[in-house]
Amino acid sequence: MTVELHDADPRLSELTASVTNGEDVILLREGKPFAKLTPLTGGQPKRRIGLLEGVYEIPADFDTMFDKEIEEMFNGDSSE
């Protein structure tokens, strides 16, 4: 669909509905195309949950791993 710029303003709702339905709208200025309204396809990529499932194994003690080592870095070695 092509529309002169001065005709596009009062028809903006109609034009955006057309774009939403997948139609391109070309805006004309004095009969010459100068802009194109196109629908956004996809927007931001969707996150795929579980993409790496089974590739890596998370240890059962993941949230407490290296507790002793971290404590020793802050407080010094307690075995001395």
PDB file of N, CA, C and O in Angstrom:
ATOM      1  N   MET A   1       0.848  -1.166   0.000  1.00  0.00           N
ATOM      2  CA  MET A   1       0.000   0.000   0.000  1.00  0.00           C
ATOM      3  C   MET A   1       0.900   1.237   0.000  1.00  0.00           C
ATOM      4  O   MET A   1       1.895   1.293   0.723  1.00  0.00           O
ATOM      5  N   THR A   2       0.545   2.202  -0.800  1.00  0.00           N
ATOM      6  CA  THR A   2       1.266   3.472  -0.819  1.00  0.00           C
ATOM      7  C   THR A   2       0.326   4.585  -0.396  1.00  0.00           C
ATOM      8  O   THR A   2      -0.853   4.586  -0.750  1.00  0.00           O
ATOM      9  N   VAL A   3       0.857   5.532   0.365  1.00  0.00           N
ATOM     10  CA  VAL A   3       0.042   6.622   0.899  1.00  0.00           C
ATOM     11  C   VAL A   3       0.859   7.905   0.886  1.00  0.00           C
ATOM     12  O   VAL A   3       2.022   7.919   1.288  1.00  0.00           O
ATOM     13  N   GLU A   4       0.241   8.974   0.422  1.00  0.00           N
ATOM     14  CA  GLU A   4       0.885  10.289   0.503  1.00  0.00           C
ATOM     15  C   GLU A   4       0.990  10.687   1.982  1.00  0.00           C
ATOM     16  O   GLU A   4       0.097  10.393   2.777  1.00  0.00           O
ATOM     17  N   LEU A   5       2.071  11.345   2.330  1.00  0.00           N
ATOM     18  CA  LEU A   5       2.329  11.706   3.714  1.00  0.00           C
ATOM     19  C   LEU A   5       1.190  12.522   4.318  1.00  0.00           C
ATOM     20  O   LEU A   5       0.780  12.266   5.450  1.00  0.00           O
ATOM     21  N   HIS A   6       0.679  13.491   3.582  1.00  0.00           N
ATOM     22  CA  HIS A   6      -0.390  14.332   4.142  1.00  0.00           C
ATOM     23  C   HIS A   6      -1.684  13.542   4.352  1.00  0.00           C
ATOM     24  O   HIS A   6      -2.530  13.959   5.143  1.00  0.00           O
ATOM     25  N   ASP A   7      -1.855  12.404   3.658  1.00  0.00           N
ATOM     26  CA  ASP A   7      -3.018  11.537   3.861  1.00  0.00           C
ATOM     27  C   ASP A   7      -2.779  10.509   4.969  1.00  0.00           C
ATOM     28  O   ASP A   7      -3.728   9.936   5.504  1.00  0.00           O
ATOM     29  N   ALA A   8      -1.515  10.281   5.310  1.00  0.00           N
ATOM     30  CA  ALA A   8      -1.182   9.248   6.290  1.00  0.00           C
ATOM     31  C   ALA A   8      -1.558   9.658   7.710  1.00  0.00           C
ATOM     32  O   ALA A   8      -1.979   8.821   8.508  1.00  0.00           O
ATOM     33  N   ASP A   9      -1.408  10.938   8.029  1.00  0.00           N
ATOM     34  CA  ASP A   9      -1.654  11.395   9.400  1.00  0.00           C
ATOM     35  C   ASP A   9      -3.064  11.063   9.886  1.00  0.00           C
ATOM     36  O   ASP A   9      -3.198  10.456  10.948  1.00  0.00           O
ATOM     37  N   PRO A  10      -4.124  11.432   9.158  1.00  0.00           N
ATOM     38  CA  PRO A  10      -5.461  11.110   9.651  1.00  0.00           C
ATOM     39  C   PRO A  10      -5.788   9.614   9.590  1.00  0.00           C
ATOM     40  O   PRO A  10      -6.749   9.166  10.216  1.00  0.00           O
ATOM     41  N   ARG A  11      -5.001   8.845   8.843  1.00  0.00           N
ATOM     42  CA  ARG A  11      -5.248   7.407   8.688  1.00  0.00           C
ATOM     43  C   ARG A  11      -4.256   6.550   9.463  1.00  0.00           C
ATOM     44  O   ARG A  11      -4.121   5.356   9.196  1.00  0.00           O
ATOM     45  N   LEU A  12      -3.564   7.154  10.417  1.00  0.00           N
ATOM     46  CA  LEU A  12      -2.488   6.437  11.105  1.00  0.00           C
ATOM     47  C   LEU A  12      -2.965   5.137  11.751  1.00  0.00           C
ATOM     48  O   LEU A  12      -2.279   4.120  11.651  1.00  0.00           O
ATOM     49  N   SER A  13      -4.116   5.148  12.407  1.00  0.00           N
ATOM     50  CA  SER A  13      -4.635   3.923  13.030  1.00  0.00           C
ATOM     51  C   SER A  13      -4.863   2.835  11.988  1.00  0.00           C
ATOM     52  O   SER A  13      -4.525   1.672  12.209  1.00  0.00           O
ATOM     53  N   GLU A  14      -5.430   3.213  10.870  1.00  0.00           N
ATOM     54  CA  GLU A  14      -5.679   2.253   9.782  1.00  0.00           C
ATOM     55  C   GLU A  14      -4.364   1.704   9.233  1.00  0.00           C
ATOM     56  O   GLU A  14      -4.242   0.505   8.981  1.00  0.00           O
ATOM     57  N   LEU A  15      -3.390   2.582   9.051  1.00  0.00           N
ATOM     58  CA  LEU A  15      -2.103   2.156   8.500  1.00  0.00           C
ATOM     59  C   LEU A  15      -1.358   1.232   9.461  1.00  0.00           C
ATOM     60  O   LEU A  15      -0.766   0.239   9.037  1.00  0.00           O
ATOM     61  N   THR A  16      -1.388   1.558  10.753  1.00  0.00           N
ATOM     62  CA  THR A  16      -0.708   0.683  11.717  1.00  0.00           C
ATOM     63  C   THR A  16      -1.408  -0.667  11.807  1.00  0.00           C
ATOM     64  O   THR A  16      -0.752  -1.684  12.035  1.00  0.00           O
ATOM     65  N   ALA A  17      -2.725  -0.696  11.633  1.00  0.00           N
ATOM     66  CA  ALA A  17      -3.438  -1.978  11.615  1.00  0.00           C
ATOM     67  C   ALA A  17      -2.990  -2.806  10.411  1.00  0.00           C
ATOM     68  O   ALA A  17      -2.818  -4.021  10.518  1.00  0.00           O
ATOM     69  N   SER A  18      -2.801  -2.151   9.271  1.00  0.00           N
ATOM     70  CA  SER A  18      -2.324  -2.853   8.077  1.00  0.00           C
ATOM     71  C   SER A  18      -0.933  -3.422   8.301  1.00  0.00           C
ATOM     72  O   SER A  18      -0.644  -4.556   7.919  1.00  0.00           O
ATOM     73  N   VAL A  19      -0.075  -2.624   8.922  1.00  0.00           N
ATOM     74  CA  VAL A  19       1.285  -3.081   9.201  1.00  0.00           C
ATOM     75  C   VAL A  19       1.257  -4.254  10.182  1.00  0.00           C
ATOM     76  O   VAL A  19       2.004  -5.220  10.031  1.00  0.00           O
ATOM     77  N   THR A  20       0.387  -4.157  11.186  1.00  0.00           N
ATOM     78  CA  THR A  20       0.259  -5.244  12.160  1.00  0.00           C
ATOM     79  C   THR A  20      -0.169  -6.537  11.479  1.00  0.00           C
ATOM     80  O   THR A  20       0.228  -7.623  11.901  1.00  0.00           O
ATOM     81  N   ASN A  21      -0.967  -6.427  10.442  1.00  0.00           N
ATOM     82  CA  ASN A  21      -1.420  -7.601   9.692  1.00  0.00           C
ATOM     83  C   ASN A  21      -0.398  -8.090   8.667  1.00  0.00           C
ATOM     84  O   ASN A  21      -0.693  -8.986   7.876  1.00  0.00           O
ATOM     85  N   GLY A  22       0.803  -7.506   8.678  1.00  0.00           N
ATOM     86  CA  GLY A  22       1.881  -7.991   7.821  1.00  0.00           C
ATOM     87  C   GLY A  22       2.076  -7.240   6.524  1.00  0.00           C
ATOM     88  O   GLY A  22       2.935  -7.612   5.725  1.00  0.00           O
ATOM     89  N   GLU A  23       1.310  -6.201   6.292  1.00  0.00           N
ATOM     90  CA  GLU A  23       1.414  -5.439   5.052  1.00  0.00           C
ATOM     91  C   GLU A  23       2.429  -4.310   5.191  1.00  0.00           C
ATOM     92  O   GLU A  23       2.499  -3.658   6.232  1.00  0.00           O
ATOM     93  N   ASP A  24       3.209  -4.082   4.146  1.00  0.00           N
ATOM     94  CA  ASP A  24       4.118  -2.943   4.123  1.00  0.00           C
ATOM     95  C   ASP A  24       3.349  -1.707   3.667  1.00  0.00           C
ATOM     96  O   ASP A  24       2.476  -1.797   2.804  1.00  0.00           O
ATOM     97  N   VAL A  25       3.676  -0.557   4.247  1.00  0.00           N
ATOM     98  CA  VAL A  25       3.081   0.709   3.847  1.00  0.00           C
ATOM     99  C   VAL A  25       4.217   1.634   3.414  1.00  0.00           C
ATOM    100  O   VAL A  25       5.141   1.903   4.181  1.00  0.00           O
ATOM    101  N   ILE A  26       4.134   2.106   2.194  1.00  0.00           N
ATOM    102  CA  ILE A  26       5.155   3.012   1.660  1.00  0.00           C
ATOM    103  C   ILE A  26       4.595   4.425   1.700  1.00  0.00           C
ATOM    104  O   ILE A  26       3.517   4.694   1.169  1.00  0.00           O
ATOM    105  N   LEU A  27       5.338   5.322   2.336  1.00  0.00           N
ATOM    106  CA  LEU A  27       4.923   6.720   2.426  1.00  0.00           C
ATOM    107  C   LEU A  27       5.541   7.503   1.271  1.00  0.00           C
ATOM    108  O   LEU A  27       6.721   7.359   0.952  1.00  0.00           O
ATOM    109  N   LEU A  28       4.704   8.335   0.659  1.00  0.00           N
ATOM    110  CA  LEU A  28       5.146   9.143  -0.472  1.00  0.00           C
ATOM    111  C   LEU A  28       5.168  10.613  -0.077  1.00  0.00           C
ATOM    112  O   LEU A  28       4.332  11.080   0.696  1.00  0.00           O
ATOM    113  N   ARG A  29       6.133  11.323  -0.618  1.00  0.00           N
ATOM    114  CA  ARG A  29       6.181  12.782  -0.483  1.00  0.00           C
ATOM    115  C   ARG A  29       6.243  13.325  -1.908  1.00  0.00           C
ATOM    116  O   ARG A  29       7.208  13.097  -2.636  1.00  0.00           O
ATOM    117  N   GLU A  30       5.203  14.039  -2.281  1.00  0.00           N
ATOM    118  CA  GLU A  30       5.073  14.565  -3.643  1.00  0.00           C
ATOM    119  C   GLU A  30       5.196  13.444  -4.679  1.00  0.00           C
ATOM    120  O   GLU A  30       5.828  13.602  -5.723  1.00  0.00           O
ATOM    121  N   GLY A  31       4.571  12.306  -4.354  1.00  0.00           N
ATOM    122  CA  GLY A  31       4.535  11.186  -5.294  1.00  0.00           C
ATOM    123  C   GLY A  31       5.759  10.301  -5.306  1.00  0.00           C
ATOM    124  O   GLY A  31       5.793   9.308  -6.032  1.00  0.00           O
ATOM    125  N   LYS A  32       6.783  10.643  -4.506  1.00  0.00           N
ATOM    126  CA  LYS A  32       8.015   9.852  -4.490  1.00  0.00           C
ATOM    127  C   LYS A  32       8.141   9.125  -3.156  1.00  0.00           C
ATOM    128  O   LYS A  32       7.968   9.735  -2.101  1.00  0.00           O
ATOM    129  N   PRO A  33       8.442   7.824  -3.192  1.00  0.00           N
ATOM    130  CA  PRO A  33       8.583   7.071  -1.946  1.00  0.00           C
ATOM    131  C   PRO A  33       9.766   7.584  -1.122  1.00  0.00           C
ATOM    132  O   PRO A  33      10.843   7.844  -1.661  1.00  0.00           O
ATOM    133  N   PHE A  34       9.553   7.726   0.196  1.00  0.00           N
ATOM    134  CA  PHE A  34      10.659   8.176   1.044  1.00  0.00           C
ATOM    135  C   PHE A  34      10.755   7.378   2.335  1.00  0.00           C
ATOM    136  O   PHE A  34      11.776   7.450   3.019  1.00  0.00           O
ATOM    137  N   ALA A  35       9.728   6.623   2.687  1.00  0.00           N
ATOM    138  CA  ALA A  35       9.790   5.820   3.914  1.00  0.00           C
ATOM    139  C   ALA A  35       8.914   4.591   3.744  1.00  0.00           C
ATOM    140  O   ALA A  35       7.974   4.569   2.950  1.00  0.00           O
ATOM    141  N   LYS A  36       9.256   3.574   4.514  1.00  0.00           N
ATOM    142  CA  LYS A  36       8.517   2.321   4.440  1.00  0.00           C
ATOM    143  C   LYS A  36       8.207   1.861   5.857  1.00  0.00           C
ATOM    144  O   LYS A  36       9.111   1.754   6.686  1.00  0.00           O
ATOM    145  N   LEU A  37       6.944   1.590   6.138  1.00  0.00           N
ATOM    146  CA  LEU A  37       6.535   1.024   7.416  1.00  0.00           C
ATOM    147  C   LEU A  37       6.412  -0.482   7.226  1.00  0.00           C
ATOM    148  O   LEU A  37       5.659  -0.947   6.371  1.00  0.00           O
ATOM    149  N   THR A  38       7.146  -1.230   8.015  1.00  0.00           N
ATOM    150  CA  THR A  38       7.097  -2.685   7.913  1.00  0.00           C
ATOM    151  C   THR A  38       6.874  -3.278   9.297  1.00  0.00           C
ATOM    152  O   THR A  38       7.278  -2.690  10.301  1.00  0.00           O
ATOM    153  N   PRO A  39       6.236  -4.435   9.353  1.00  0.00           N
ATOM    154  CA  PRO A  39       6.025  -5.056  10.657  1.00  0.00           C
ATOM    155  C   PRO A  39       7.342  -5.571  11.224  1.00  0.00           C
ATOM    156  O   PRO A  39       8.216  -6.026  10.486  1.00  0.00           O
ATOM    157  N   LEU A  40       7.467  -5.494  12.534  1.00  0.00           N
ATOM    158  CA  LEU A  40       8.622  -6.092  13.194  1.00  0.00           C
ATOM    159  C   LEU A  40       8.382  -7.582  13.270  1.00  0.00           C
ATOM    160  O   LEU A  40       7.333  -8.036  13.726  1.00  0.00           O
ATOM    161  N   THR A  41       9.358  -8.330  12.823  1.00  0.00           N
ATOM    162  CA  THR A  41       9.208  -9.781  12.878  1.00  0.00           C
ATOM    163  C   THR A  41      10.097 -10.314  13.974  1.00  0.00           C
ATOM    164  O   THR A  41      11.318 -10.166  13.930  1.00  0.00           O
ATOM    165  N   GLY A  42       9.491 -10.920  14.934  1.00  0.00           N
ATOM    166  CA  GLY A  42      10.244 -11.554  15.998  1.00  0.00           C
ATOM    167  C   GLY A  42      10.617 -10.650  17.140  1.00  0.00           C
ATOM    168  O   GLY A  42      10.622 -11.094  18.288  1.00  0.00           O
ATOM    169  N   GLY A  43      10.930  -9.399  16.878  1.00  0.00           N
ATOM    170  CA  GLY A  43      11.376  -8.536  17.970  1.00  0.00           C
ATOM    171  C   GLY A  43      12.634  -9.094  18.596  1.00  0.00           C
ATOM    172  O   GLY A  43      13.591  -9.407  17.888  1.00  0.00           O
ATOM    173  N   GLN A  44      12.651  -9.224  19.898  1.00  0.00           N
ATOM    174  CA  GLN A  44      13.798  -9.809  20.577  1.00  0.00           C
ATOM    175  C   GLN A  44      13.726 -11.319  20.465  1.00  0.00           C
ATOM    176  O   GLN A  44      12.641 -11.900  20.511  1.00  0.00           O
ATOM    177  N   PRO A  45      14.879 -11.955  20.317  1.00  0.00           N
ATOM    178  CA  PRO A  45      14.855 -13.410  20.235  1.00  0.00           C
ATOM    179  C   PRO A  45      14.337 -14.019  21.534  1.00  0.00           C
ATOM    180  O   PRO A  45      14.650 -13.537  22.622  1.00  0.00           O
ATOM    181  N   LYS A  46      13.551 -15.070  21.413  1.00  0.00           N
ATOM    182  CA  LYS A  46      13.017 -15.739  22.588  1.00  0.00           C
ATOM    183  C   LYS A  46      14.103 -16.583  23.235  1.00  0.00           C
ATOM    184  O   LYS A  46      14.924 -17.202  22.557  1.00  0.00           O
ATOM    185  N   ARG A  47      14.089 -16.594  24.560  1.00  0.00           N
ATOM    186  CA  ARG A  47      15.040 -17.433  25.284  1.00  0.00           C
ATOM    187  C   ARG A  47      14.540 -18.864  25.232  1.00  0.00           C
ATOM    188  O   ARG A  47      13.361 -19.130  25.465  1.00  0.00           O
ATOM    189  N   ARG A  48      15.425 -19.762  24.932  1.00  0.00           N
ATOM    190  CA  ARG A  48      15.064 -21.166  24.894  1.00  0.00           C
ATOM    191  C   ARG A  48      15.451 -21.796  26.216  1.00  0.00           C
ATOM    192  O   ARG A  48      16.629 -22.026  26.488  1.00  0.00           O
ATOM    193  N   ILE A  49      14.456 -22.070  27.031  1.00  0.00           N
ATOM    194  CA  ILE A  49      14.698 -22.678  28.334  1.00  0.00           C
ATOM    195  C   ILE A  49      15.076 -24.140  28.119  1.00  0.00           C
ATOM    196  O   ILE A  49      14.449 -24.863  27.345  1.00  0.00           O
ATOM    197  N   GLY A  50      16.113 -24.542  28.823  1.00  0.00           N
ATOM    198  CA  GLY A  50      16.533 -25.933  28.737  1.00  0.00           C
ATOM    199  C   GLY A  50      17.376 -26.235  27.518  1.00  0.00           C
ATOM    200  O   GLY A  50      17.546 -27.400  27.160  1.00  0.00           O
ATOM    201  N   LEU A  51      17.905 -25.213  26.874  1.00  0.00           N
ATOM    202  CA  LEU A  51      18.678 -25.397  25.657  1.00  0.00           C
ATOM    203  C   LEU A  51      19.867 -26.340  25.865  1.00  0.00           C
ATOM    204  O   LEU A  51      20.167 -27.164  25.001  1.00  0.00           O
ATOM    205  N   LEU A  52      20.536 -26.220  27.001  1.00  0.00           N
ATOM    206  CA  LEU A  52      21.722 -27.049  27.264  1.00  0.00           C
ATOM    207  C   LEU A  52      21.432 -28.185  28.245  1.00  0.00           C
ATOM    208  O   LEU A  52      22.351 -28.728  28.860  1.00  0.00           O
ATOM    209  N   GLU A  53      20.159 -28.540  28.390  1.00  0.00           N
ATOM    210  CA  GLU A  53      19.799 -29.603  29.315  1.00  0.00           C
ATOM    211  C   GLU A  53      20.524 -30.889  28.934  1.00  0.00           C
ATOM    212  O   GLU A  53      20.504 -31.318  27.780  1.00  0.00           O
ATOM    213  N   GLY A  54      21.164 -31.493  29.934  1.00  0.00           N
ATOM    214  CA  GLY A  54      21.882 -32.736  29.717  1.00  0.00           C
ATOM    215  C   GLY A  54      23.313 -32.548  29.254  1.00  0.00           C
ATOM    216  O   GLY A  54      24.080 -33.510  29.246  1.00  0.00           O
ATOM    217  N   VAL A  55      23.698 -31.337  28.866  1.00  0.00           N
ATOM    218  CA  VAL A  55      25.063 -31.088  28.405  1.00  0.00           C
ATOM    219  C   VAL A  55      25.999 -30.903  29.597  1.00  0.00           C
ATOM    220  O   VAL A  55      27.124 -31.403  29.602  1.00  0.00           O
ATOM    221  N   TYR A  56      25.523 -30.187  30.596  1.00  0.00           N
ATOM    222  CA  TYR A  56      26.317 -29.941  31.795  1.00  0.00           C
ATOM    223  C   TYR A  56      25.573 -30.486  32.997  1.00  0.00           C
ATOM    224  O   TYR A  56      24.342 -30.483  33.041  1.00  0.00           O
ATOM    225  N   GLU A  57      26.339 -30.954  33.972  1.00  0.00           N
ATOM    226  CA  GLU A  57      25.729 -31.441  35.199  1.00  0.00           C
ATOM    227  C   GLU A  57      26.096 -30.500  36.339  1.00  0.00           C
ATOM    228  O   GLU A  57      27.269 -30.188  36.546  1.00  0.00           O
ATOM    229  N   ILE A  58      25.104 -30.060  37.061  1.00  0.00           N
ATOM    230  CA  ILE A  58      25.326 -29.157  38.187  1.00  0.00           C
ATOM    231  C   ILE A  58      25.448 -30.000  39.443  1.00  0.00           C
ATOM    232  O   ILE A  58      24.539 -30.771  39.752  1.00  0.00           O
ATOM    233  N   PRO A  59      26.556 -29.873  40.181  1.00  0.00           N
ATOM    234  CA  PRO A  59      26.731 -30.675  41.383  1.00  0.00           C
ATOM    235  C   PRO A  59      25.665 -30.361  42.432  1.00  0.00           C
ATOM    236  O   PRO A  59      25.151 -29.244  42.497  1.00  0.00           O
ATOM    237  N   ALA A  60      25.343 -31.359  43.249  1.00  0.00           N
ATOM    238  CA  ALA A  60      24.326 -31.195  44.284  1.00  0.00           C
ATOM    239  C   ALA A  60      24.724 -30.122  45.291  1.00  0.00           C
ATOM    240  O   ALA A  60      23.857 -29.445  45.846  1.00  0.00           O
ATOM    241  N   ASP A  61      26.028 -29.957  45.537  1.00  0.00           N
ATOM    242  CA  ASP A  61      26.489 -28.973  46.523  1.00  0.00           C
ATOM    243  C   ASP A  61      26.887 -27.647  45.863  1.00  0.00           C
ATOM    244  O   ASP A  61      27.736 -26.922  46.381  1.00  0.00           O
ATOM    245  N   PHE A  62      26.275 -27.340  44.731  1.00  0.00           N
ATOM    246  CA  PHE A  62      26.624 -26.142  43.974  1.00  0.00           C
ATOM    247  C   PHE A  62      26.582 -24.881  44.829  1.00  0.00           C
ATOM    248  O   PHE A  62      27.471 -24.035  44.726  1.00  0.00           O
ATOM    249  N   ASP A  63      25.563 -24.745  45.669  1.00  0.00           N
ATOM    250  CA  ASP A  63      25.410 -23.525  46.459  1.00  0.00           C
ATOM    251  C   ASP A  63      26.352 -23.455  47.660  1.00  0.00           C
ATOM    252  O   ASP A  63      26.438 -22.413  48.309  1.00  0.00           O
ATOM    253  N   THR A  64      27.055 -24.537  47.966  1.00  0.00           N
ATOM    254  CA  THR A  64      27.991 -24.522  49.105  1.00  0.00           C
ATOM    255  C   THR A  64      29.412 -24.877  48.678  1.00  0.00           C
ATOM    256  O   THR A  64      30.296 -25.023  49.522  1.00  0.00           O
ATOM    257  N   MET A  65      29.629 -25.014  47.395  1.00  0.00           N
ATOM    258  CA  MET A  65      30.969 -25.371  46.907  1.00  0.00           C
ATOM    259  C   MET A  65      31.994 -24.324  47.344  1.00  0.00           C
ATOM    260  O   MET A  65      31.715 -23.125  47.332  1.00  0.00           O
ATOM    261  N   PHE A  66      33.136 -24.775  47.715  1.00  0.00           N
ATOM    262  CA  PHE A  66      34.276 -23.919  48.054  1.00  0.00           C
ATOM    263  C   PHE A  66      34.045 -23.055  49.288  1.00  0.00           C
ATOM    264  O   PHE A  66      34.759 -22.073  49.491  1.00  0.00           O
ATOM    265  N   ASP A  67      33.061 -23.400  50.115  1.00  0.00           N
ATOM    266  CA  ASP A  67      32.823 -22.632  51.345  1.00  0.00           C
ATOM    267  C   ASP A  67      34.080 -22.559  52.203  1.00  0.00           C
ATOM    268  O   ASP A  67      34.446 -21.493  52.697  1.00  0.00           O
ATOM    269  N   LYS A  68      34.733 -23.701  52.374  1.00  0.00           N
ATOM    270  CA  LYS A  68      35.923 -23.755  53.225  1.00  0.00           C
ATOM    271  C   LYS A  68      37.037 -22.874  52.647  1.00  0.00           C
ATOM    272  O   LYS A  68      37.681 -22.114  53.371  1.00  0.00           O
ATOM    273  N   GLU A  69      37.248 -22.989  51.353  1.00  0.00           N
ATOM    274  CA  GLU A  69      38.299 -22.206  50.708  1.00  0.00           C
ATOM    275  C   GLU A  69      38.019 -20.703  50.804  1.00  0.00           C
ATOM    276  O   GLU A  69      38.930 -19.909  51.042  1.00  0.00           O
ATOM    277  N   ILE A  70      36.771 -20.327  50.618  1.00  0.00           N
ATOM    278  CA  ILE A  70      36.404 -18.901  50.691  1.00  0.00           C
ATOM    279  C   ILE A  70      36.597 -18.390  52.117  1.00  0.00           C
ATOM    280  O   ILE A  70      37.104 -17.289  52.330  1.00  0.00           O
ATOM    281  N   GLU A  71      36.186 -19.204  53.090  1.00  0.00           N
ATOM    282  CA  GLU A  71      36.360 -18.799  54.493  1.00  0.00           C
ATOM    283  C   GLU A  71      37.838 -18.633  54.816  1.00  0.00           C
ATOM    284  O   GLU A  71      38.215 -17.707  55.534  1.00  0.00           O
ATOM    285  N   GLU A  72      38.685 -19.526  54.291  1.00  0.00           N
ATOM    286  CA  GLU A  72      40.128 -19.434  54.534  1.00  0.00           C
ATOM    287  C   GLU A  72      40.712 -18.178  53.891  1.00  0.00           C
ATOM    288  O   GLU A  72      41.647 -17.589  54.432  1.00  0.00           O
ATOM    289  N   MET A  73      40.181 -17.767  52.759  1.00  0.00           N
ATOM    290  CA  MET A  73      40.694 -16.555  52.108  1.00  0.00           C
ATOM    291  C   MET A  73      40.391 -15.321  52.973  1.00  0.00           C
ATOM    292  O   MET A  73      41.195 -14.391  53.020  1.00  0.00           O
ATOM    293  N   PHE A  74      39.269 -15.309  53.637  1.00  0.00           N
ATOM    294  CA  PHE A  74      38.908 -14.171  54.469  1.00  0.00           C
ATOM    295  C   PHE A  74      39.499 -14.228  55.874  1.00  0.00           C
ATOM    296  O   PHE A  74      39.922 -13.209  56.420  1.00  0.00           O
ATOM    297  N   ASN A  75      39.526 -15.428  56.454  1.00  0.00           N
ATOM    298  CA  ASN A  75      39.917 -15.566  57.850  1.00  0.00           C
ATOM    299  C   ASN A  75      41.268 -16.227  58.060  1.00  0.00           C
ATOM    300  O   ASN A  75      41.745 -16.315  59.191  1.00  0.00           O
ATOM    301  N   GLY A  76      41.866 -16.675  57.026  1.00  0.00           N
ATOM    302  CA  GLY A  76      43.129 -17.397  57.163  1.00  0.00           C
ATOM    303  C   GLY A  76      42.846 -18.877  57.388  1.00  0.00           C
ATOM    304  O   GLY A  76      41.706 -19.265  57.646  1.00  0.00           O
ATOM    305  N   ASP A  77      43.870 -19.687  57.291  1.00  0.00           N
ATOM    306  CA  ASP A  77      43.734 -21.140  57.446  1.00  0.00           C
ATOM    307  C   ASP A  77      43.447 -21.467  58.895  1.00  0.00           C
ATOM    308  O   ASP A  77      44.256 -21.146  59.765  1.00  0.00           O
ATOM    309  N   SER A  78      42.316 -22.099  59.182  1.00  0.00           N
ATOM    310  CA  SER A  78      41.909 -22.419  60.559  1.00  0.00           C
ATOM    311  C   SER A  78      42.604 -23.658  61.099  1.00  0.00           C
ATOM    312  O   SER A  78      42.512 -23.928  62.297  1.00  0.00           O
ATOM    313  N   SER A  79      43.305 -24.430  60.252  1.00  0.00           N
ATOM    314  CA  SER A  79      43.970 -25.640  60.726  1.00  0.00           C
ATOM    315  C   SER A  79      45.311 -25.353  61.367  1.00  0.00           C
ATOM    316  O   SER A  79      45.921 -26.252  61.945  1.00  0.00           O
ATOM    317  N   GLU A  80      45.772 -24.151  61.280  1.00  0.00           N
ATOM    318  CA  GLU A  80      47.084 -23.812  61.847  1.00  0.00           C
ATOM    319  C   GLU A  80      46.999 -23.543  63.323  1.00  0.00           C
ATOM    320  O   GLU A  80      48.011 -23.244  63.956  1.00  0.00           O
TER     321      GLU A  80
END
